[in-house]
Amino acid sequence: MTSYKLTLSIGYVNGNREEEITVEDMGYTEEEWDELTPEEKDLKLEAHWTDWSNNYIEGGWEKED
């Protein structure tokens, strides 16, 4: 089973998160994953990481007068 480690850090002690995911967690079978090019895999992993990391980050901006 192919797996990847996702990491996120905000620069503070204990301000990090790690999680191991499999291709199945991303909605692919091993066979489907193996058919993707390395570039396609990178794009899928980047999109999954972005979605995953947004679950742990809050923030925003507002104009101050």
PDB file of N, CA, C and O in Angstrom, chain B, residues numbered from 101:
ATOM      1  N   MET B 101       0.836  -1.169   0.000  1.00  0.00           N
ATOM      2  CA  MET B 101       0.000   0.000   0.000  1.00  0.00           C
ATOM      3  C   MET B 101       0.890   1.245   0.000  1.00  0.00           C
ATOM      4  O   MET B 101       1.745   1.402   0.872  1.00  0.00           O
ATOM      5  N   THR B 102       0.688   2.115  -0.966  1.00  0.00           N
ATOM      6  CA  THR B 102       1.466   3.341  -1.076  1.00  0.00           C
ATOM      7  C   THR B 102       0.951   4.362  -0.075  1.00  0.00           C
ATOM      8  O   THR B 102      -0.250   4.617   0.004  1.00  0.00           O
ATOM      9  N   SER B 103       1.877   4.948   0.697  1.00  0.00           N
ATOM     10  CA  SER B 103       1.468   5.964   1.666  1.00  0.00           C
ATOM     11  C   SER B 103       2.411   7.156   1.600  1.00  0.00           C
ATOM     12  O   SER B 103       3.538   7.055   1.115  1.00  0.00           O
ATOM     13  N   TYR B 104       1.928   8.276   2.095  1.00  0.00           N
ATOM     14  CA  TYR B 104       2.681   9.525   2.125  1.00  0.00           C
ATOM     15  C   TYR B 104       2.477  10.171   3.482  1.00  0.00           C
ATOM     16  O   TYR B 104       1.446   9.973   4.124  1.00  0.00           O
ATOM     17  N   LYS B 105       3.469  10.949   3.921  1.00  0.00           N
ATOM     18  CA  LYS B 105       3.343  11.678   5.178  1.00  0.00           C
ATOM     19  C   LYS B 105       3.075  13.139   4.863  1.00  0.00           C
ATOM     20  O   LYS B 105       3.837  13.779   4.138  1.00  0.00           O
ATOM     21  N   LEU B 106       1.986  13.660   5.414  1.00  0.00           N
ATOM     22  CA  LEU B 106       1.658  15.071   5.285  1.00  0.00           C
ATOM     23  C   LEU B 106       2.177  15.789   6.517  1.00  0.00           C
ATOM     24  O   LEU B 106       2.048  15.282   7.631  1.00  0.00           O
ATOM     25  N   THR B 107       2.762  16.961   6.330  1.00  0.00           N
ATOM     26  CA  THR B 107       3.264  17.734   7.462  1.00  0.00           C
ATOM     27  C   THR B 107       2.814  19.179   7.335  1.00  0.00           C
ATOM     28  O   THR B 107       2.596  19.695   6.239  1.00  0.00           O
ATOM     29  N   LEU B 108       2.684  19.813   8.491  1.00  0.00           N
ATOM     30  CA  LEU B 108       2.288  21.209   8.559  1.00  0.00           C
ATOM     31  C   LEU B 108       2.923  21.814   9.790  1.00  0.00           C
ATOM     32  O   LEU B 108       2.837  21.237  10.874  1.00  0.00           O
ATOM     33  N   SER B 109       3.559  22.962   9.648  1.00  0.00           N
ATOM     34  CA  SER B 109       4.171  23.652  10.781  1.00  0.00           C
ATOM     35  C   SER B 109       3.889  25.139  10.663  1.00  0.00           C
ATOM     36  O   SER B 109       3.929  25.710   9.574  1.00  0.00           O
ATOM     37  N   ILE B 110       3.601  25.763  11.816  1.00  0.00           N
ATOM     38  CA  ILE B 110       3.383  27.208  11.817  1.00  0.00           C
ATOM     39  C   ILE B 110       4.525  27.941  12.506  1.00  0.00           C
ATOM     40  O   ILE B 110       4.421  29.138  12.776  1.00  0.00           O
ATOM     41  N   GLY B 111       5.605  27.239  12.791  1.00  0.00           N
ATOM     42  CA  GLY B 111       6.801  27.882  13.309  1.00  0.00           C
ATOM     43  C   GLY B 111       6.897  28.000  14.816  1.00  0.00           C
ATOM     44  O   GLY B 111       7.833  28.624  15.315  1.00  0.00           O
ATOM     45  N   TYR B 112       5.974  27.429  15.552  1.00  0.00           N
ATOM     46  CA  TYR B 112       6.010  27.469  17.009  1.00  0.00           C
ATOM     47  C   TYR B 112       6.238  26.067  17.559  1.00  0.00           C
ATOM     48  O   TYR B 112       5.902  25.076  16.911  1.00  0.00           O
ATOM     49  N   VAL B 113       6.811  25.989  18.753  1.00  0.00           N
ATOM     50  CA  VAL B 113       6.969  24.699  19.411  1.00  0.00           C
ATOM     51  C   VAL B 113       5.588  24.063  19.531  1.00  0.00           C
ATOM     52  O   VAL B 113       4.631  24.724  19.936  1.00  0.00           O
ATOM     53  N   ASN B 114       5.486  22.819  19.189  1.00  0.00           N
ATOM     54  CA  ASN B 114       4.225  22.066  19.181  1.00  0.00           C
ATOM     55  C   ASN B 114       3.203  22.630  18.199  1.00  0.00           C
ATOM     56  O   ASN B 114       2.036  22.239  18.234  1.00  0.00           O
ATOM     57  N   GLY B 115       3.615  23.525  17.339  1.00  0.00           N
ATOM     58  CA  GLY B 115       2.711  24.077  16.334  1.00  0.00           C
ATOM     59  C   GLY B 115       2.831  23.332  15.028  1.00  0.00           C
ATOM     60  O   GLY B 115       2.967  23.935  13.963  1.00  0.00           O
ATOM     61  N   ASN B 116       2.780  22.010  15.115  1.00  0.00           N
ATOM     62  CA  ASN B 116       2.919  21.216  13.900  1.00  0.00           C
ATOM     63  C   ASN B 116       1.938  20.059  13.909  1.00  0.00           C
ATOM     64  O   ASN B 116       1.354  19.723  14.939  1.00  0.00           O
ATOM     65  N   ARG B 117       1.774  19.467  12.761  1.00  0.00           N
ATOM     66  CA  ARG B 117       0.855  18.344  12.605  1.00  0.00           C
ATOM     67  C   ARG B 117       1.438  17.411  11.557  1.00  0.00           C
ATOM     68  O   ARG B 117       2.028  17.854  10.571  1.00  0.00           O
ATOM     69  N   GLU B 118       1.267  16.120  11.780  1.00  0.00           N
ATOM     70  CA  GLU B 118       1.675  15.094  10.821  1.00  0.00           C
ATOM     71  C   GLU B 118       0.554  14.087  10.681  1.00  0.00           C
ATOM     72  O   GLU B 118      -0.174  13.807  11.634  1.00  0.00           O
ATOM     73  N   GLU B 119       0.426  13.556   9.498  1.00  0.00           N
ATOM     74  CA  GLU B 119      -0.570  12.520   9.261  1.00  0.00           C
ATOM     75  C   GLU B 119      -0.104  11.660   8.099  1.00  0.00           C
ATOM     76  O   GLU B 119       0.415  12.177   7.110  1.00  0.00           O
ATOM     77  N   GLU B 120      -0.282  10.382   8.209  1.00  0.00           N
ATOM     78  CA  GLU B 120       0.046   9.478   7.112  1.00  0.00           C
ATOM     79  C   GLU B 120      -1.231   9.152   6.359  1.00  0.00           C
ATOM     80  O   GLU B 120      -2.254   8.818   6.958  1.00  0.00           O
ATOM     81  N   ILE B 121      -1.160   9.252   5.040  1.00  0.00           N
ATOM     82  CA  ILE B 121      -2.311   8.936   4.201  1.00  0.00           C
ATOM     83  C   ILE B 121      -1.908   7.888   3.172  1.00  0.00           C
ATOM     84  O   ILE B 121      -0.728   7.705   2.875  1.00  0.00           O
ATOM     85  N   THR B 122      -2.893   7.222   2.647  1.00  0.00           N
ATOM     86  CA  THR B 122      -2.668   6.257   1.574  1.00  0.00           C
ATOM     87  C   THR B 122      -3.336   6.782   0.307  1.00  0.00           C
ATOM     88  O   THR B 122      -4.126   7.724   0.353  1.00  0.00           O
ATOM     89  N   VAL B 123      -3.014   6.168  -0.809  1.00  0.00           N
ATOM     90  CA  VAL B 123      -3.665   6.578  -2.052  1.00  0.00           C
ATOM     91  C   VAL B 123      -5.166   6.316  -1.968  1.00  0.00           C
ATOM     92  O   VAL B 123      -5.958   7.027  -2.586  1.00  0.00           O
ATOM     93  N   GLU B 124      -5.554   5.304  -1.209  1.00  0.00           N
ATOM     94  CA  GLU B 124      -6.973   5.022  -1.022  1.00  0.00           C
ATOM     95  C   GLU B 124      -7.660   6.164  -0.276  1.00  0.00           C
ATOM     96  O   GLU B 124      -8.819   6.474  -0.549  1.00  0.00           O
ATOM     97  N   ASP B 125      -6.948   6.795   0.666  1.00  0.00           N
ATOM     98  CA  ASP B 125      -7.506   7.947   1.382  1.00  0.00           C
ATOM     99  C   ASP B 125      -7.808   9.100   0.429  1.00  0.00           C
ATOM    100  O   ASP B 125      -8.687   9.922   0.689  1.00  0.00           O
ATOM    101  N   MET B 126      -7.066   9.151  -0.680  1.00  0.00           N
ATOM    102  CA  MET B 126      -7.274  10.204  -1.671  1.00  0.00           C
ATOM    103  C   MET B 126      -8.274   9.783  -2.745  1.00  0.00           C
ATOM    104  O   MET B 126      -8.541  10.543  -3.675  1.00  0.00           O
ATOM    105  N   GLY B 127      -8.824   8.582  -2.621  1.00  0.00           N
ATOM    106  CA  GLY B 127      -9.853   8.123  -3.544  1.00  0.00           C
ATOM    107  C   GLY B 127      -9.363   7.337  -4.742  1.00  0.00           C
ATOM    108  O   GLY B 127     -10.084   7.204  -5.731  1.00  0.00           O
ATOM    109  N   TYR B 128      -8.143   6.810  -4.670  1.00  0.00           N
ATOM    110  CA  TYR B 128      -7.571   6.049  -5.782  1.00  0.00           C
ATOM    111  C   TYR B 128      -7.285   4.619  -5.360  1.00  0.00           C
ATOM    112  O   TYR B 128      -6.991   4.345  -4.196  1.00  0.00           O
ATOM    113  N   THR B 129      -7.375   3.713  -6.324  1.00  0.00           N
ATOM    114  CA  THR B 129      -6.871   2.364  -6.096  1.00  0.00           C
ATOM    115  C   THR B 129      -5.379   2.383  -6.410  1.00  0.00           C
ATOM    116  O   THR B 129      -4.887   3.308  -7.056  1.00  0.00           O
ATOM    117  N   GLU B 130      -4.671   1.371  -5.958  1.00  0.00           N
ATOM    118  CA  GLU B 130      -3.236   1.286  -6.275  1.00  0.00           C
ATOM    119  C   GLU B 130      -3.021   1.268  -7.786  1.00  0.00           C
ATOM    120  O   GLU B 130      -2.085   1.887  -8.291  1.00  0.00           O
ATOM    121  N   GLU B 131      -3.892   0.557  -8.508  1.00  0.00           N
ATOM    122  CA  GLU B 131      -3.749   0.460  -9.959  1.00  0.00           C
ATOM    123  C   GLU B 131      -3.937   1.825 -10.619  1.00  0.00           C
ATOM    124  O   GLU B 131      -3.176   2.197 -11.513  1.00  0.00           O
ATOM    125  N   GLU B 132      -4.958   2.573 -10.175  1.00  0.00           N
ATOM    126  CA  GLU B 132      -5.186   3.910 -10.736  1.00  0.00           C
ATOM    127  C   GLU B 132      -4.005   4.828 -10.441  1.00  0.00           C
ATOM    128  O   GLU B 132      -3.578   5.599 -11.301  1.00  0.00           O
ATOM    129  N   TRP B 133      -3.482   4.740  -9.223  1.00  0.00           N
ATOM    130  CA  TRP B 133      -2.356   5.589  -8.820  1.00  0.00           C
ATOM    131  C   TRP B 133      -1.119   5.275  -9.654  1.00  0.00           C
ATOM    132  O   TRP B 133      -0.399   6.179 -10.077  1.00  0.00           O
ATOM    133  N   ASP B 134      -0.881   3.990  -9.885  1.00  0.00           N
ATOM    134  CA  ASP B 134       0.294   3.574 -10.652  1.00  0.00           C
ATOM    135  C   ASP B 134       0.243   4.055 -12.102  1.00  0.00           C
ATOM    136  O   ASP B 134       1.286   4.211 -12.737  1.00  0.00           O
ATOM    137  N   GLU B 135      -0.953   4.291 -12.627  1.00  0.00           N
ATOM    138  CA  GLU B 135      -1.095   4.747 -14.009  1.00  0.00           C
ATOM    139  C   GLU B 135      -0.821   6.239 -14.173  1.00  0.00           C
ATOM    140  O   GLU B 135      -0.636   6.709 -15.295  1.00  0.00           O
ATOM    141  N   LEU B 136      -0.791   6.988 -13.077  1.00  0.00           N
ATOM    142  CA  LEU B 136      -0.538   8.428 -13.153  1.00  0.00           C
ATOM    143  C   LEU B 136       0.944   8.701 -13.383  1.00  0.00           C
ATOM    144  O   LEU B 136       1.804   7.936 -12.947  1.00  0.00           O
ATOM    145  N   THR B 137       1.228   9.797 -14.069  1.00  0.00           N
ATOM    146  CA  THR B 137       2.620  10.215 -14.242  1.00  0.00           C
ATOM    147  C   THR B 137       3.109  10.834 -12.932  1.00  0.00           C
ATOM    148  O   THR B 137       2.292  11.208 -12.089  1.00  0.00           O
ATOM    149  N   PRO B 138       4.421  10.949 -12.746  1.00  0.00           N
ATOM    150  CA  PRO B 138       4.928  11.610 -11.537  1.00  0.00           C
ATOM    151  C   PRO B 138       4.378  13.036 -11.377  1.00  0.00           C
ATOM    152  O   PRO B 138       4.102  13.472 -10.260  1.00  0.00           O
ATOM    153  N   GLU B 139       4.223  13.748 -12.478  1.00  0.00           N
ATOM    154  CA  GLU B 139       3.687  15.112 -12.424  1.00  0.00           C
ATOM    155  C   GLU B 139       2.236  15.108 -11.960  1.00  0.00           C
ATOM    156  O   GLU B 139       1.836  15.950 -11.156  1.00  0.00           O
ATOM    157  N   GLU B 140       1.446  14.159 -12.465  1.00  0.00           N
ATOM    158  CA  GLU B 140       0.045  14.049 -12.044  1.00  0.00           C
ATOM    159  C   GLU B 140      -0.051  13.698 -10.563  1.00  0.00           C
ATOM    160  O   GLU B 140      -0.897  14.230  -9.845  1.00  0.00           O
ATOM    161  N   LYS B 141       0.819  12.803 -10.116  1.00  0.00           N
ATOM    162  CA  LYS B 141       0.829  12.440  -8.696  1.00  0.00           C
ATOM    163  C   LYS B 141       1.157  13.653  -7.832  1.00  0.00           C
ATOM    164  O   LYS B 141       0.527  13.878  -6.799  1.00  0.00           O
ATOM    165  N   ASP B 142       2.153  14.437  -8.264  1.00  0.00           N
ATOM    166  CA  ASP B 142       2.518  15.647  -7.518  1.00  0.00           C
ATOM    167  C   ASP B 142       1.335  16.603  -7.411  1.00  0.00           C
ATOM    168  O   ASP B 142       1.080  17.159  -6.342  1.00  0.00           O
ATOM    169  N   LEU B 143       0.617  16.797  -8.509  1.00  0.00           N
ATOM    170  CA  LEU B 143      -0.538  17.696  -8.493  1.00  0.00           C
ATOM    171  C   LEU B 143      -1.635  17.177  -7.572  1.00  0.00           C
ATOM    172  O   LEU B 143      -2.247  17.953  -6.838  1.00  0.00           O
ATOM    173  N   LYS B 144      -1.887  15.874  -7.606  1.00  0.00           N
ATOM    174  CA  LYS B 144      -2.909  15.278  -6.731  1.00  0.00           C
ATOM    175  C   LYS B 144      -2.507  15.406  -5.268  1.00  0.00           C
ATOM    176  O   LYS B 144      -3.338  15.730  -4.419  1.00  0.00           O
ATOM    177  N   LEU B 145      -1.229  15.150  -4.971  1.00  0.00           N
ATOM    178  CA  LEU B 145      -0.752  15.265  -3.590  1.00  0.00           C
ATOM    179  C   LEU B 145      -0.797  16.712  -3.108  1.00  0.00           C
ATOM    180  O   LEU B 145      -1.169  16.976  -1.965  1.00  0.00           O
ATOM    181  N   GLU B 146      -0.422  17.642  -3.970  1.00  0.00           N
ATOM    182  CA  GLU B 146      -0.465  19.058  -3.593  1.00  0.00           C
ATOM    183  C   GLU B 146      -1.896  19.494  -3.287  1.00  0.00           C
ATOM    184  O   GLU B 146      -2.134  20.189  -2.299  1.00  0.00           O
ATOM    185  N   ALA B 147      -2.844  19.090  -4.124  1.00  0.00           N
ATOM    186  CA  ALA B 147      -4.247  19.446  -3.899  1.00  0.00           C
ATOM    187  C   ALA B 147      -4.762  18.824  -2.608  1.00  0.00           C
ATOM    188  O   ALA B 147      -5.485  19.473  -1.853  1.00  0.00           O
ATOM    189  N   HIS B 148      -4.396  17.574  -2.351  1.00  0.00           N
ATOM    190  CA  HIS B 148      -4.836  16.907  -1.121  1.00  0.00           C
ATOM    191  C   HIS B 148      -4.218  17.584   0.099  1.00  0.00           C
ATOM    192  O   HIS B 148      -4.901  17.793   1.102  1.00  0.00           O
ATOM    193  N   TRP B 149      -2.926  17.930   0.022  1.00  0.00           N
ATOM    194  CA  TRP B 149      -2.265  18.601   1.143  1.00  0.00           C
ATOM    195  C   TRP B 149      -2.924  19.947   1.423  1.00  0.00           C
ATOM    196  O   TRP B 149      -3.156  20.296   2.580  1.00  0.00           O
ATOM    197  N   THR B 150      -3.228  20.706   0.365  1.00  0.00           N
ATOM    198  CA  THR B 150      -3.863  22.011   0.538  1.00  0.00           C
ATOM    199  C   THR B 150      -5.202  21.865   1.246  1.00  0.00           C
ATOM    200  O   THR B 150      -5.490  22.602   2.189  1.00  0.00           O
ATOM    201  N   ASP B 151      -6.015  20.928   0.803  1.00  0.00           N
ATOM    202  CA  ASP B 151      -7.309  20.687   1.444  1.00  0.00           C
ATOM    203  C   ASP B 151      -7.120  20.238   2.889  1.00  0.00           C
ATOM    204  O   ASP B 151      -7.798  20.734   3.789  1.00  0.00           O
ATOM    205  N   TRP B 152      -6.204  19.304   3.111  1.00  0.00           N
ATOM    206  CA  TRP B 152      -5.928  18.780   4.454  1.00  0.00           C
ATOM    207  C   TRP B 152      -5.437  19.886   5.372  1.00  0.00           C
ATOM    208  O   TRP B 152      -5.925  20.010   6.496  1.00  0.00           O
ATOM    209  N   SER B 153      -4.481  20.693   4.921  1.00  0.00           N
ATOM    210  CA  SER B 153      -3.901  21.725   5.783  1.00  0.00           C
ATOM    211  C   SER B 153      -4.918  22.805   6.138  1.00  0.00           C
ATOM    212  O   SER B 153      -4.852  23.388   7.221  1.00  0.00           O
ATOM    213  N   ASN B 154      -5.854  23.073   5.236  1.00  0.00           N
ATOM    214  CA  ASN B 154      -6.880  24.077   5.530  1.00  0.00           C
ATOM    215  C   ASN B 154      -7.790  23.665   6.680  1.00  0.00           C
ATOM    216  O   ASN B 154      -8.474  24.510   7.258  1.00  0.00           O
ATOM    217  N   ASN B 155      -7.807  22.393   7.016  1.00  0.00           N
ATOM    218  CA  ASN B 155      -8.584  21.933   8.168  1.00  0.00           C
ATOM    219  C   ASN B 155      -7.935  22.323   9.488  1.00  0.00           C
ATOM    220  O   ASN B 155      -8.584  22.253  10.532  1.00  0.00           O
ATOM    221  N   TYR B 156      -6.667  22.734   9.469  1.00  0.00           N
ATOM    222  CA  TYR B 156      -5.925  23.003  10.701  1.00  0.00           C
ATOM    223  C   TYR B 156      -5.434  24.442  10.809  1.00  0.00           C
ATOM    224  O   TYR B 156      -4.775  24.796  11.787  1.00  0.00           O
ATOM    225  N   ILE B 157      -5.741  25.264   9.832  1.00  0.00           N
ATOM    226  CA  ILE B 157      -5.275  26.653   9.834  1.00  0.00           C
ATOM    227  C   ILE B 157      -6.490  27.574   9.802  1.00  0.00           C
ATOM    228  O   ILE B 157      -7.411  27.383   9.008  1.00  0.00           O
ATOM    229  N   GLU B 158      -6.474  28.560  10.664  1.00  0.00           N
ATOM    230  CA  GLU B 158      -7.483  29.604  10.626  1.00  0.00           C
ATOM    231  C   GLU B 158      -6.772  30.931  10.527  1.00  0.00           C
ATOM    232  O   GLU B 158      -5.689  31.109  11.084  1.00  0.00           O
ATOM    233  N   GLY B 159      -7.356  31.826   9.847  1.00  0.00           N
ATOM    234  CA  GLY B 159      -6.756  33.143   9.732  1.00  0.00           C
ATOM    235  C   GLY B 159      -7.515  33.977   8.733  1.00  0.00           C
ATOM    236  O   GLY B 159      -8.495  33.527   8.140  1.00  0.00           O
ATOM    237  N   GLY B 160      -7.068  35.155   8.559  1.00  0.00           N
ATOM    238  CA  GLY B 160      -7.714  36.050   7.616  1.00  0.00           C
ATOM    239  C   GLY B 160      -7.089  37.418   7.706  1.00  0.00           C
ATOM    240  O   GLY B 160      -6.011  37.586   8.277  1.00  0.00           O
ATOM    241  N   TRP B 161      -7.753  38.371   7.155  1.00  0.00           N
ATOM    242  CA  TRP B 161      -7.255  39.733   7.199  1.00  0.00           C
ATOM    243  C   TRP B 161      -8.449  40.668   7.214  1.00  0.00           C
ATOM    244  O   TRP B 161      -9.551  40.309   6.802  1.00  0.00           O
ATOM    245  N   GLU B 162      -8.210  41.845   7.685  1.00  0.00           N
ATOM    246  CA  GLU B 162      -9.216  42.892   7.630  1.00  0.00           C
ATOM    247  C   GLU B 162      -8.511  44.238   7.622  1.00  0.00           C
ATOM    248  O   GLU B 162      -7.410  44.374   8.155  1.00  0.00           O
ATOM    249  N   LYS B 163      -9.134  45.207   7.030  1.00  0.00           N
ATOM    250  CA  LYS B 163      -8.561  46.542   6.951  1.00  0.00           C
ATOM    251  C   LYS B 163      -8.728  47.242   8.294  1.00  0.00           C
ATOM    252  O   LYS B 163      -9.804  47.238   8.891  1.00  0.00           O
ATOM    253  N   GLU B 164      -7.645  47.835   8.745  1.00  0.00           N
ATOM    254  CA  GLU B 164      -7.711  48.613   9.979  1.00  0.00           C
ATOM    255  C   GLU B 164      -7.591  50.083   9.625  1.00  0.00           C
ATOM    256  O   GLU B 164      -6.762  50.471   8.802  1.00  0.00           O
ATOM    257  N   ASP B 165      -8.413  50.882  10.246  1.00  0.00           N
ATOM    258  CA  ASP B 165      -8.375  52.329   9.989  1.00  0.00           C
ATOM    259  C   ASP B 165      -7.350  53.009  10.841  1.00  0.00           C
ATOM    260  O   ASP B 165      -7.184  54.226  10.754  1.00  0.00           O
TER     261      ASP B 165
END
